[in-house]
Amino acid sequence: MVAFFLKSPLLCASKLKCTTMLKFLKNWTLPIAMLVGAIGYPLFISLSFLTPYLIFTMLLLTFCKVSPRDLKPKPLHLWLLLIQIGGALAAYLLLYRFDKIVAEGVMVCIICPTATAAAVITSKLGGSAASLTTYTLIANIGAAIAVPILFPLVEVHPDVTFWEAFLVILGKVFPLLICPFLAAWLLSKCLPKVHQKLLGYHELAFYLWAVSLAIVTAQTLYSLLCLLWLPVRMCCGRILLIRGSCGKRERKRLRFLHNTKKLRLKLRANVVEQKIFEIEDLKELEEFLQSQSEIEQLRERLFAEFLKYADYKNAGEWNKAVRLCESLAIIGWGNHEPVEALRGLFFNGNPATCFQNKFGETRFVDAIWSKRVNGFTMEQGRTSYCFSPDDPNQKQSVFWEYEIKEDIQDIRLESQRNWIPKNPVWIKRTIGNCYENSKVVIESVDKELKPELDRRMRPEIYGRAINRIIINCSYSYYDHDHCKTNYIIADEKLKLKQKDFYRTLLTMFTRQEIEKNGYFLRNRFEFGPFRADTGKIRIGLNLEKEFSELSHSEQRLKLSEYILFALNHVTDKLKKKKLDYDFDLMLEDFNSILTEWKA
C-alpha cells in the first residue's frame, strides 16, 4: 500500500510541479529578487543594516571552495584590467569635449571594479570561482591605485594625497572582499571541521545574494519615492482639496499626505546637508549649492545648522562649522551677519580657531587648542565666547574662562577656504612701539582711516578674487637702551635681500654705532607673493626715525604716499594675472577715502 502510494501519479505530479517551480525560481532569481524588494520595500528597508553582513557571509561560503593555490593571475586578467583602466581614460577623453559631467560619469562606471558578488554568481553558473576571485582582487587593488592617479588629472583635489585616497578605497574593499577570503583560508588551516561544514552550505551563498539584492532594490525605490513620487501626490492632493472634488475619506488621506510635507522637506534637507559635509572640493561644493532650488530656504536651514556648531566643543564640530561657513559664503548669508571660520596659531604654536566678521571682530567661540598624544582638545582657561547679534540666546562675552570639557579627537582642524566680502585693504602695525610724535598719526590710522575703509569700500562690486591686501607698517622706536629699533632704508637700486642687510649695514656704520642706536637695514617695501588659495598678499612698509620727526600733517602725507605707491605696485602685478577683479574701481574708492584722511 505504501509502495503504491509513493508511486501514485498524483504524488509524482506534485513532485514534478515542485521541481519545476524551484528550477523557475533559480533561473529567474535576479528579477524575482528585485520585484520582491520593490513590492516589499517597507519591510526590506528596515533590514538595510544587514547588507554588509550578508555580503561577508556569502563571500565566506564561496571562498571556502577556493584554494589559495588556485589564485593564479592569467594573461586574461591583465587584459581585463587594462580594458578597465585604459577604457575608462579613453571614454573620458572622447566625451569630455561634449559634456564633462557625462564624461566623468562614464569614466567612473568603467573604472569601477567587478562586483564582490560576481564570484557567487559565477560559481552558481558553473564557472571558475577561483579565476573570478583572482580577477576581483586584482581589479579592486588596480582601481585603488589607478583612481588616486587618474581622478586628480580630471578634477584637482589638492587636499587629498595619493596615499590618503588609496587607503580610503582599500578601507572599503578590505572588510568585504579580503577579510572573507582570509577568514576562509584561516578556517581551512586552523578549524578544518568548521571549514568542511561550511562547504556543505556553499549553495546558500546564492540565496543570500538574492536577499541582499532585494534589500538594495528596496533602498533604491525608497529614495526615488521620497524625492519624486510623494511631491507629485502632494501637488495633486492640493488641487483636489482646493476644488473640493473629493470625499471625506479621500480628504483625510490627502491631509495625511499634506502633514508629511515637513517630514519630506526635512528628509530632503538632510540629504543636502549630508552631501555638503561629504564634498571635499570647494569648486564642486559651489556647483552643488548653486544647482539647488529655493536658495532662501536652503540658506536658513544652513544658518540654523551653523548656530548648532558655532558653540563648538571639539574638532569635529569645528570642522562642520567651517564647511557651513564655506557654504554660506557661496550662497550668501542673507540678513545674518557674515563670518569666516579661521584657524591660526597662538604665540606658543598651538592652533587657534575663531569666527570673525568683515570688520575683524570675533564672534561666538574663540578657542586655543592643546595637543595631546592622540589628538587635539580645546583648552580650559584659554577659550572665550564673544557676543554675536545672531546668537538666539544672546549670550554675553566671556573672556578666557568659557567653560569647556576635554574632548580629544585626532582630527585635522580645518580653516575656511573661501571668504566673505570685506574691505580688501588692511593696514596693520607689526608691533605697538613707535616714537611719541608718531602716536597721533598711527592712532588716526586705526580710529579714523580703517573704519572709513571698512564702511565705504565696496567689496561686493570689485569681485571675489582678492581677499585682503595686507600692509604691515613697521615704525622705528626707542623705548630705552635695551629696547630700540631704528630702520635705515636701503637704496632701492641695490635690490638687497635679507642675507645682505647686515653686511651692507657694516659698510655704513661701525658695530658699536649699530648696537648703540639699534640700527636695522631694510628695504622701504617688502612685497610678498599672492596666494590664490587664500586671496591674500602681504606688503611690508618700513619707516625710519626721520619719519617720526616730521609734523603730523607731513607724516599723513608721507604715509599716504607710501601706502598708495605700494598698492599701485601690487595691483599692477595682479592685473597681469587676469584675475576677475575690478582693481581700478577698488583703487578709485581707496584713493578717495585716503585723500579725505590725509587732508
PyMOL commands that set and color helices and strands:
alter all, ss='L'
color gray80, all
select helices_A, chain A and resi 2-6+9-27+29-39+41-63+68-70+75-95+100-111+118-124+129-154+162-190+192-199+204-243+248-259+261-278+282-290+295-310+315-331+436-456+459-462+492-494+498-505+511-517+545-548+552-575+583-598
alter helices_A, ss='H'
color red, helices_A
select strands_A, chain A and resi 340-345+351-356+362-372+375-378+384-386+425-429+468-475+477-480+483-489+519-522+525-527+536-543
alter strands_A, ss='S'
color yellow, strands_A
deselect
rebuild
show_as cartoon
